[in-house]
Amino acid sequence: MKTFDYYDQVYSLDNDEFLLIKRMDEMSFSCYEVYIYQRKVKLTARKTLSVCSWTKIDATYNEKNPVTGMYELKGA
C-alpha cells in the first residue's frame, strides 16, 4: 500500500512539549495521527490518537470479457 505522509500542524504545549499532527493519505482513506513530543535530554514522542476516514469507496470489480476470455476491471 502506497501512502503519502506529511506533518500537517505543530502546536506548542507547556513544559517543553509540543503536539504534532501527522496526516497520511492513501487512495481510499486519510488518517491523522497525533503525537506529543517532549524535549528533555533527548526528543521523545508518544502517539496518543489515530483517526481515519474513507475518502473514496472502491466500486470496481473484475468481469470476464466474452470475446477475449480475459478479465477486465469494470465499475466506477
Distance bins in CASP14 RR format, pairs under 12 A and 6 or more apart:
PFRMAT RR
TARGET T0000
AUTHOR 0000-0000-0000
RMODE 2
METHOD distances of the structure
MODEL  1
1 24 0 0 0 0 0 1 0 0 0 0 0
1 25 0 0 0 0 0 1 0 0 0 0 0
1 26 1 0 0 1 0 0 0 0 0 0 0
1 27 0 0 0 0 1 0 0 0 0 0 0
1 28 0 0 0 0 1 0 0 0 0 0 0
1 29 0 0 0 0 0 1 0 0 0 0 0
1 31 0 0 0 0 0 1 0 0 0 0 0
2 24 0 0 0 0 0 1 0 0 0 0 0
2 25 0 0 0 0 1 0 0 0 0 0 0
2 26 1 0 0 1 0 0 0 0 0 0 0
2 27 0 0 0 0 1 0 0 0 0 0 0
2 28 0 0 0 0 0 1 0 0 0 0 0
3 22 0 0 0 0 0 1 0 0 0 0 0
3 23 0 0 0 0 0 1 0 0 0 0 0
3 24 1 0 1 0 0 0 0 0 0 0 0
3 25 1 0 0 1 0 0 0 0 0 0 0
3 26 1 0 1 0 0 0 0 0 0 0 0
3 27 0 0 0 0 1 0 0 0 0 0 0
3 28 0 0 0 0 0 1 0 0 0 0 0
3 29 0 0 0 0 1 0 0 0 0 0 0
3 30 0 0 0 0 1 0 0 0 0 0 0
3 31 0 0 0 0 1 0 0 0 0 0 0
3 33 0 0 0 0 0 1 0 0 0 0 0
3 52 0 0 0 0 0 1 0 0 0 0 0
4 22 0 0 0 0 0 1 0 0 0 0 0
4 23 0 0 0 0 1 0 0 0 0 0 0
4 24 1 0 0 1 0 0 0 0 0 0 0
4 25 1 0 1 0 0 0 0 0 0 0 0
4 26 1 0 0 1 0 0 0 0 0 0 0
4 27 0 0 0 0 1 0 0 0 0 0 0
4 29 0 0 0 0 0 1 0 0 0 0 0
4 30 0 0 0 0 1 0 0 0 0 0 0
4 31 0 0 0 0 0 1 0 0 0 0 0
5 21 0 0 0 0 0 1 0 0 0 0 0
5 22 1 0 0 1 0 0 0 0 0 0 0
5 23 1 0 0 1 0 0 0 0 0 0 0
5 24 1 0 1 0 0 0 0 0 0 0 0
5 25 0 0 0 0 1 0 0 0 0 0 0
5 26 0 0 0 0 1 0 0 0 0 0 0
5 30 0 0 0 0 0 1 0 0 0 0 0
5 31 0 0 0 0 1 0 0 0 0 0 0
5 32 0 0 0 0 0 1 0 0 0 0 0
5 33 0 0 0 0 1 0 0 0 0 0 0
6 20 0 0 0 0 0 1 0 0 0 0 0
6 21 0 0 0 0 0 1 0 0 0 0 0
6 22 1 0 0 1 0 0 0 0 0 0 0
6 23 1 0 1 0 0 0 0 0 0 0 0
6 24 0 0 0 0 1 0 0 0 0 0 0
6 25 0 0 0 0 1 0 0 0 0 0 0
6 30 0 0 0 0 0 1 0 0 0 0 0
6 31 0 0 0 0 0 1 0 0 0 0 0
6 32 0 0 0 0 0 1 0 0 0 0 0
6 33 0 0 0 0 0 1 0 0 0 0 0
7 18 0 0 0 0 0 1 0 0 0 0 0
7 19 0 0 0 0 0 1 0 0 0 0 0
7 20 1 0 0 1 0 0 0 0 0 0 0
7 21 1 0 0 1 0 0 0 0 0 0 0
7 22 1 0 1 0 0 0 0 0 0 0 0
7 23 1 0 0 1 0 0 0 0 0 0 0
7 24 0 0 0 0 0 1 0 0 0 0 0
7 32 0 0 0 0 0 1 0 0 0 0 0
7 33 0 0 0 0 1 0 0 0 0 0 0
7 34 0 0 0 0 0 1 0 0 0 0 0
7 35 0 0 0 0 1 0 0 0 0 0 0
7 37 0 0 0 0 0 1 0 0 0 0 0
7 45 0 0 0 0 0 1 0 0 0 0 0
8 19 0 0 0 0 0 1 0 0 0 0 0
8 20 0 0 0 0 1 0 0 0 0 0 0
8 21 1 0 1 0 0 0 0 0 0 0 0
8 22 1 0 0 1 0 0 0 0 0 0 0
8 23 1 0 1 0 0 0 0 0 0 0 0
8 24 0 0 0 0 1 0 0 0 0 0 0
8 25 0 0 0 0 0 1 0 0 0 0 0
8 30 0 0 0 0 0 1 0 0 0 0 0
8 31 0 0 0 0 0 1 0 0 0 0 0
8 32 1 0 0 1 0 0 0 0 0 0 0
8 33 0 0 0 0 1 0 0 0 0 0 0
8 34 0 0 0 0 0 1 0 0 0 0 0
8 35 0 0 0 0 0 1 0 0 0 0 0
9 18 0 0 0 0 0 1 0 0 0 0 0
9 19 0 0 0 0 1 0 0 0 0 0 0
9 20 1 0 0 1 0 0 0 0 0 0 0
9 21 1 0 1 0 0 0 0 0 0 0 0
9 22 0 0 0 0 1 0 0 0 0 0 0
9 23 0 0 0 0 1 0 0 0 0 0 0
9 32 0 0 0 0 1 0 0 0 0 0 0
9 33 0 0 0 0 0 1 0 0 0 0 0
9 34 0 0 0 0 1 0 0 0 0 0 0
9 35 0 0 0 0 0 1 0 0 0 0 0
10 17 0 0 0 0 0 1 0 0 0 0 0
10 18 1 0 0 1 0 0 0 0 0 0 0
10 19 1 0 0 1 0 0 0 0 0 0 0
10 20 1 0 1 0 0 0 0 0 0 0 0
10 21 1 0 0 1 0 0 0 0 0 0 0
10 22 0 0 0 0 0 1 0 0 0 0 0
10 34 0 0 0 0 0 1 0 0 0 0 0
10 35 0 0 0 0 1 0 0 0 0 0 0
10 36 0 0 0 0 0 1 0 0 0 0 0
10 37 0 0 0 0 1 0 0 0 0 0 0
11 17 0 0 0 0 1 0 0 0 0 0 0
11 18 1 0 0 1 0 0 0 0 0 0 0
11 19 1 0 1 0 0 0 0 0 0 0 0
11 20 1 0 0 1 0 0 0 0 0 0 0
11 21 0 0 0 0 1 0 0 0 0 0 0
11 34 0 0 0 0 1 0 0 0 0 0 0
11 35 0 0 0 0 0 1 0 0 0 0 0
11 36 0 0 0 0 1 0 0 0 0 0 0
11 37 0 0 0 0 0 1 0 0 0 0 0
12 18 1 0 1 0 0 0 0 0 0 0 0
12 19 0 0 0 0 1 0 0 0 0 0 0
12 20 0 0 0 0 0 1 0 0 0 0 0
12 36 0 0 0 0 0 1 0 0 0 0 0
12 37 0 0 0 0 0 1 0 0 0 0 0
12 39 0 0 0 0 0 1 0 0 0 0 0
13 19 1 0 1 0 0 0 0 0 0 0 0
13 20 0 0 0 0 0 1 0 0 0 0 0
13 34 0 0 0 0 0 1 0 0 0 0 0
13 35 0 0 0 0 0 1 0 0 0 0 0
13 36 1 0 0 1 0 0 0 0 0 0 0
13 37 0 0 0 0 1 0 0 0 0 0 0
13 38 0 0 0 0 1 0 0 0 0 0 0
13 39 0 0 0 0 0 1 0 0 0 0 0
13 48 0 0 0 0 0 1 0 0 0 0 0
14 36 0 0 0 0 0 1 0 0 0 0 0
14 38 0 0 0 0 0 1 0 0 0 0 0
14 39 0 0 0 0 0 1 0 0 0 0 0
15 36 0 0 0 0 0 1 0 0 0 0 0
15 37 0 0 0 0 0 1 0 0 0 0 0
15 38 1 0 0 1 0 0 0 0 0 0 0
15 39 0 0 0 0 1 0 0 0 0 0 0
15 40 0 0 0 0 1 0 0 0 0 0 0
16 36 0 0 0 0 0 1 0 0 0 0 0
16 37 0 0 0 0 1 0 0 0 0 0 0
16 38 1 0 0 1 0 0 0 0 0 0 0
16 39 1 0 1 0 0 0 0 0 0 0 0
16 40 1 0 0 1 0 0 0 0 0 0 0
16 41 0 0 0 0 0 1 0 0 0 0 0
16 42 0 0 0 0 0 1 0 0 0 0 0
16 43 0 0 0 0 1 0 0 0 0 0 0
16 44 0 0 0 0 0 1 0 0 0 0 0
17 35 0 0 0 0 0 1 0 0 0 0 0
17 36 1 0 1 0 0 0 0 0 0 0 0
17 37 1 0 0 1 0 0 0 0 0 0 0
17 38 1 0 1 0 0 0 0 0 0 0 0
17 39 1 0 0 1 0 0 0 0 0 0 0
17 40 0 0 0 0 1 0 0 0 0 0 0
17 43 0 0 0 0 0 1 0 0 0 0 0
17 44 0 0 0 0 1 0 0 0 0 0 0
17 45 0 0 0 0 0 1 0 0 0 0 0
17 46 0 0 0 0 0 1 0 0 0 0 0
17 48 0 0 0 0 0 1 0 0 0 0 0
18 34 0 0 0 0 0 1 0 0 0 0 0
18 35 0 0 0 0 1 0 0 0 0 0 0
18 36 1 0 0 1 0 0 0 0 0 0 0
18 37 1 0 1 0 0 0 0 0 0 0 0
18 38 0 0 0 0 1 0 0 0 0 0 0
18 39 1 0 0 1 0 0 0 0 0 0 0
18 43 0 0 0 0 1 0 0 0 0 0 0
18 44 0 0 0 0 0 1 0 0 0 0 0
18 45 0 0 0 0 1 0 0 0 0 0 0
19 32 0 0 0 0 0 1 0 0 0 0 0
19 33 0 0 0 0 0 1 0 0 0 0 0
19 34 1 0 0 1 0 0 0 0 0 0 0
19 35 1 0 0 1 0 0 0 0 0 0 0
19 36 1 0 1 0 0 0 0 0 0 0 0
19 37 1 0 0 1 0 0 0 0 0 0 0
19 38 0 0 0 0 0 1 0 0 0 0 0
19 45 0 0 0 0 0 1 0 0 0 0 0
19 46 0 0 0 0 0 1 0 0 0 0 0
19 47 0 0 0 0 0 1 0 0 0 0 0
19 48 0 0 0 0 1 0 0 0 0 0 0
19 49 0 0 0 0 0 1 0 0 0 0 0
20 32 0 0 0 0 0 1 0 0 0 0 0
20 33 0 0 0 0 1 0 0 0 0 0 0
20 34 1 0 0 1 0 0 0 0 0 0 0
20 35 1 0 1 0 0 0 0 0 0 0 0
20 36 1 0 0 1 0 0 0 0 0 0 0
20 37 1 0 0 1 0 0 0 0 0 0 0
20 38 0 0 0 0 0 1 0 0 0 0 0
20 43 0 0 0 0 0 1 0 0 0 0 0
20 45 1 0 0 1 0 0 0 0 0 0 0
20 46 0 0 0 0 0 1 0 0 0 0 0
20 47 0 0 0 0 0 1 0 0 0 0 0
20 48 0 0 0 0 0 1 0 0 0 0 0
20 49 0 0 0 0 0 1 0 0 0 0 0
21 31 0 0 0 0 0 1 0 0 0 0 0
21 32 1 0 1 0 0 0 0 0 0 0 0
21 33 1 0 0 1 0 0 0 0 0 0 0
21 34 1 0 1 0 0 0 0 0 0 0 0
21 35 1 0 0 1 0 0 0 0 0 0 0
21 36 0 0 0 0 0 1 0 0 0 0 0
21 37 0 0 0 0 0 1 0 0 0 0 0
21 47 0 0 0 0 0 1 0 0 0 0 0
21 48 0 0 0 0 0 1 0 0 0 0 0
21 49 0 0 0 0 1 0 0 0 0 0 0
21 50 0 0 0 0 0 1 0 0 0 0 0
21 51 0 0 0 0 0 1 0 0 0 0 0
22 30 0 0 0 0 0 1 0 0 0 0 0
22 31 0 0 0 0 1 0 0 0 0 0 0
22 32 1 0 0 1 0 0 0 0 0 0 0
22 33 1 0 1 0 0 0 0 0 0 0 0
22 34 1 0 0 1 0 0 0 0 0 0 0
22 35 1 0 0 1 0 0 0 0 0 0 0
22 37 0 0 0 0 0 1 0 0 0 0 0
22 45 0 0 0 0 0 1 0 0 0 0 0
22 47 0 0 0 0 1 0 0 0 0 0 0
22 48 0 0 0 0 0 1 0 0 0 0 0
22 49 0 0 0 0 0 1 0 0 0 0 0
22 50 0 0 0 0 1 0 0 0 0 0 0
22 51 0 0 0 0 0 1 0 0 0 0 0
23 29 0 0 0 0 0 1 0 0 0 0 0
23 30 1 0 0 1 0 0 0 0 0 0 0
23 31 1 0 0 1 0 0 0 0 0 0 0
23 32 1 0 1 0 0 0 0 0 0 0 0
23 33 0 0 0 0 1 0 0 0 0 0 0
23 34 0 0 0 0 0 1 0 0 0 0 0
23 50 0 0 0 0 0 1 0 0 0 0 0
23 51 0 0 0 0 0 1 0 0 0 0 0
23 52 0 0 0 0 0 1 0 0 0 0 0
23 53 0 0 0 0 0 1 0 0 0 0 0
23 55 0 0 0 0 0 1 0 0 0 0 0
24 30 1 0 0 1 0 0 0 0 0 0 0
24 31 1 0 1 0 0 0 0 0 0 0 0
24 32 1 0 0 1 0 0 0 0 0 0 0
24 33 1 0 0 1 0 0 0 0 0 0 0
24 50 0 0 0 0 1 0 0 0 0 0 0
24 51 0 0 0 0 0 1 0 0 0 0 0
24 52 0 0 0 0 1 0 0 0 0 0 0
24 53 0 0 0 0 0 1 0 0 0 0 0
24 55 0 0 0 0 0 1 0 0 0 0 0
25 31 0 0 0 0 1 0 0 0 0 0 0
25 32 0 0 0 0 0 1 0 0 0 0 0
25 52 0 0 0 0 0 1 0 0 0 0 0
25 53 0 0 0 0 0 1 0 0 0 0 0
25 54 0 0 0 0 0 1 0 0 0 0 0
25 55 1 0 0 1 0 0 0 0 0 0 0
25 56 0 0 0 0 0 1 0 0 0 0 0
26 52 0 0 0 0 1 0 0 0 0 0 0
26 53 0 0 0 0 0 1 0 0 0 0 0
26 54 0 0 0 0 0 1 0 0 0 0 0
26 55 0 0 0 0 1 0 0 0 0 0 0
26 56 0 0 0 0 1 0 0 0 0 0 0
26 58 0 0 0 0 0 1 0 0 0 0 0
27 54 0 0 0 0 0 1 0 0 0 0 0
27 55 0 0 0 0 1 0 0 0 0 0 0
27 56 1 0 0 1 0 0 0 0 0 0 0
27 57 0 0 0 0 0 1 0 0 0 0 0
27 58 0 0 0 0 1 0 0 0 0 0 0
27 60 0 0 0 0 0 1 0 0 0 0 0
28 52 0 0 0 0 0 1 0 0 0 0 0
28 53 0 0 0 0 0 1 0 0 0 0 0
28 54 1 0 0 1 0 0 0 0 0 0 0
28 55 1 0 0 1 0 0 0 0 0 0 0
28 56 1 0 1 0 0 0 0 0 0 0 0
28 57 1 0 0 1 0 0 0 0 0 0 0
28 58 1 0 1 0 0 0 0 0 0 0 0
28 59 0 0 0 0 0 1 0 0 0 0 0
28 60 0 0 0 0 0 1 0 0 0 0 0
29 50 0 0 0 0 0 1 0 0 0 0 0
29 51 0 0 0 0 0 1 0 0 0 0 0
29 52 1 0 1 0 0 0 0 0 0 0 0
29 53 1 0 0 1 0 0 0 0 0 0 0
29 54 1 0 1 0 0 0 0 0 0 0 0
29 55 1 0 1 0 0 0 0 0 0 0 0
29 56 0 0 0 0 1 0 0 0 0 0 0
29 57 0 0 0 0 1 0 0 0 0 0 0
29 58 0 0 0 0 0 1 0 0 0 0 0
30 50 0 0 0 0 0 1 0 0 0 0 0
30 51 0 0 0 0 1 0 0 0 0 0 0
30 52 1 0 0 1 0 0 0 0 0 0 0
30 53 1 0 1 0 0 0 0 0 0 0 0
30 54 0 0 0 0 1 0 0 0 0 0 0
30 55 1 0 1 0 0 0 0 0 0 0 0
30 56 0 0 0 0 0 1 0 0 0 0 0
31 47 0 0 0 0 0 1 0 0 0 0 0
31 49 0 0 0 0 0 1 0 0 0 0 0
31 50 1 0 0 1 0 0 0 0 0 0 0
31 51 1 0 0 1 0 0 0 0 0 0 0
31 52 1 0 1 0 0 0 0 0 0 0 0
31 53 1 0 0 1 0 0 0 0 0 0 0
31 54 0 0 0 0 0 1 0 0 0 0 0
31 55 0 0 0 0 0 1 0 0 0 0 0
32 47 0 0 0 0 0 1 0 0 0 0 0
32 48 0 0 0 0 0 1 0 0 0 0 0
32 49 0 0 0 0 1 0 0 0 0 0 0
32 50 1 0 0 1 0 0 0 0 0 0 0
32 51 1 0 1 0 0 0 0 0 0 0 0
32 52 1 0 0 1 0 0 0 0 0 0 0
32 53 0 0 0 0 1 0 0 0 0 0 0
33 45 0 0 0 0 0 1 0 0 0 0 0
33 46 0 0 0 0 0 1 0 0 0 0 0
33 47 1 0 0 1 0 0 0 0 0 0 0
33 48 0 0 0 0 1 0 0 0 0 0 0
33 49 1 0 0 1 0 0 0 0 0 0 0
33 50 1 0 1 0 0 0 0 0 0 0 0
33 51 0 0 0 0 1 0 0 0 0 0 0
33 52 0 0 0 0 1 0 0 0 0 0 0
34 45 0 0 0 0 0 1 0 0 0 0 0
34 46 0 0 0 0 1 0 0 0 0 0 0
34 47 1 0 0 1 0 0 0 0 0 0 0
34 48 1 0 1 0 0 0 0 0 0 0 0
34 49 1 0 1 0 0 0 0 0 0 0 0
34 50 1 0 0 1 0 0 0 0 0 0 0
34 51 0 0 0 0 1 0 0 0 0 0 0
35 43 0 0 0 0 0 1 0 0 0 0 0
35 44 0 0 0 0 0 1 0 0 0 0 0
35 45 1 0 1 0 0 0 0 0 0 0 0
35 46 1 0 0 1 0 0 0 0 0 0 0
35 47 1 0 1 0 0 0 0 0 0 0 0
35 48 1 0 0 1 0 0 0 0 0 0 0
35 49 0 0 0 0 1 0 0 0 0 0 0
35 50 0 0 0 0 0 1 0 0 0 0 0
36 43 0 0 0 0 0 1 0 0 0 0 0
36 44 0 0 0 0 1 0 0 0 0 0 0
36 45 1 0 0 1 0 0 0 0 0 0 0
36 46 1 0 1 0 0 0 0 0 0 0 0
36 47 0 0 0 0 1 0 0 0 0 0 0
36 48 1 0 1 0 0 0 0 0 0 0 0
36 49 0 0 0 0 1 0 0 0 0 0 0
37 43 1 0 1 0 0 0 0 0 0 0 0
37 44 1 0 0 1 0 0 0 0 0 0 0
37 45 1 0 1 0 0 0 0 0 0 0 0
37 46 0 0 0 0 1 0 0 0 0 0 0
37 47 0 0 0 0 0 1 0 0 0 0 0
37 48 0 0 0 0 0 1 0 0 0 0 0
38 44 1 0 1 0 0 0 0 0 0 0 0
38 45 1 0 0 1 0 0 0 0 0 0 0
38 46 1 0 0 1 0 0 0 0 0 0 0
38 48 0 0 0 0 0 1 0 0 0 0 0
39 45 0 0 0 0 0 1 0 0 0 0 0
56 76 0 0 0 0 1 0 0 0 0 0 0
57 75 0 0 0 0 0 1 0 0 0 0 0
57 76 0 0 0 0 1 0 0 0 0 0 0
58 73 0 0 0 0 0 1 0 0 0 0 0
58 75 0 0 0 0 1 0 0 0 0 0 0
58 76 0 0 0 0 1 0 0 0 0 0 0
59 73 0 0 0 0 0 1 0 0 0 0 0
59 74 0 0 0 0 1 0 0 0 0 0 0
59 75 1 0 1 0 0 0 0 0 0 0 0
59 76 1 0 1 0 0 0 0 0 0 0 0
60 71 0 0 0 0 0 1 0 0 0 0 0
60 72 0 0 0 0 0 1 0 0 0 0 0
60 73 1 0 1 0 0 0 0 0 0 0 0
60 74 1 0 0 1 0 0 0 0 0 0 0
60 75 1 0 1 0 0 0 0 0 0 0 0
60 76 1 0 0 1 0 0 0 0 0 0 0
61 71 0 0 0 0 1 0 0 0 0 0 0
61 72 0 0 0 0 1 0 0 0 0 0 0
61 73 1 0 0 1 0 0 0 0 0 0 0
61 74 1 0 1 0 0 0 0 0 0 0 0
61 75 1 0 0 1 0 0 0 0 0 0 0
61 76 0 0 0 0 0 1 0 0 0 0 0
62 69 0 0 0 0 0 1 0 0 0 0 0
62 70 0 0 0 0 1 0 0 0 0 0 0
62 71 1 0 1 0 0 0 0 0 0 0 0
62 72 1 0 0 1 0 0 0 0 0 0 0
62 73 1 0 0 1 0 0 0 0 0 0 0
62 74 1 0 0 1 0 0 0 0 0 0 0
62 75 0 0 0 0 1 0 0 0 0 0 0
63 69 0 0 0 0 0 1 0 0 0 0 0
63 70 0 0 0 0 0 1 0 0 0 0 0
63 71 1 0 0 1 0 0 0 0 0 0 0
63 72 1 0 1 0 0 0 0 0 0 0 0
63 73 0 0 0 0 1 0 0 0 0 0 0
63 74 1 0 1 0 0 0 0 0 0 0 0
63 75 0 0 0 0 1 0 0 0 0 0 0
64 70 1 0 0 1 0 0 0 0 0 0 0
64 71 1 0 1 0 0 0 0 0 0 0 0
64 72 1 0 0 1 0 0 0 0 0 0 0
64 73 0 0 0 0 0 1 0 0 0 0 0
64 74 0 0 0 0 0 1 0 0 0 0 0
65 71 1 0 0 1 0 0 0 0 0 0 0
65 72 1 0 1 0 0 0 0 0 0 0 0
65 73 0 0 0 0 0 1 0 0 0 0 0
65 74 0 0 0 0 1 0 0 0 0 0 0
66 72 0 0 0 0 0 1 0 0 0 0 0
END
